[in-house]
Amino acid sequence: MRGVPNYYHSYTFFFFILTLFPSFSISANSLSATESLTISSNQTILSPGNIFELGFFKPSSKSRWFLGIWYKTIPKRTYVWVANRDSPLSNPIGTLKISDNNLVIFDQSDKPVWSTNLTGGDVRSPVVAELLDNGNFVLRDSNNNNPNGFLWQSFDFPTDTLLPEMKLGWDLKSGFNSPSKPRGLPYKAKLLRLFKLKSCFILISNRS
């Protein structure tokens, strides 16, 4: 008589893995139109080379949650970009997903608190969000890997960190204002022609 398979050890091993690694990526480095990222699931998205990680975080003891990107391998978490820095979630109930070809963060009432705010455009296939090894979080057509064809990218909306391959334009607000609310500082970044120098990068205060 054939013995009955023993599934106990398999379940025990699976539970051990979940306990040891409570945070895991959804599907490598991307978020499809049928997937979502939630605070409660403790899920994250990793760049292909495990250089950067994207997920929800709470920077202090205050109940404020943000979606951001940080270095994966640095022991002290270092944030390089924050999405909803001006619209933090007030409790650990939040979801990031693709809605109407936009990246959207919804709060506990399913109300959007942050969005990529794209309108129009000719998108014929499902869109996908992808975290690249340079730290750029992009939204693109799932059939178009050309960087020139990105529908949206976090590099166009920097906070307080300039990463390699970022391009500066005119009047870009950036910066954290406090450890409990990473929002934009009252400064503008400008590339100016100064005397005989080809270009000069300076910060100009918006305060009077």
Steps between C-alpha positions, in 0.01 A plus 500: 500500500640839402555743783312826524724798414610697804436868435575613854868567442427690179256732678743548787781593260274742310394668827866527602587676173215750543612570855863544403425720197182700583564753224507371145475639149181471294652390173867591467523868413155579363137562588243394241152638446354202689727532805502733798740598775355542850636612835349206688661237276849646561583435136768686306626527144869440433712626213651221283841518668357541851648850519178689578177407673158665484224473756301670773681627808445698820800728576422566866272404787229720354223331302603623157567260218673573172591318180868530428820357356809416704832321459451129556846406627582797727435398865371845597204555272569793268202637308563643155144575387155541657172505309234636735724728706228767514215253552605241760267218597372540857478128577650172373228445242616601156532353154709573195360375171459588136164661428399646163863480379621695805687407816267587789526478879165442670427554870280298737186648340620406151555869433801594283762701691770498233509428127727533200218708347549393142227594255446397142775324308483207264548189716396188313627235740489461879739724687751380758694676776866404530782582741831529317852443632575872477222573751252625242139386551332506159158445353509365146315309234556130572621452141735797494833489687637812332589765763380765257159339514448516877156635584621628837818473709598594855820661369285789377379561857805487730485562873825574686728255318655525155591159363731424206319534164254753640454808284428839654259741337362836605325580829498150645396496866681246716590401852385366835373750754489289817565139607129444562374639170728479198360784296648755264726771634435863403778500243524485125782337310625694199773460243634847431779646285735678737773729368740292289384166640298282267244422770449525872257310721354705784210487744276806515270553798132565427462690825481877485 
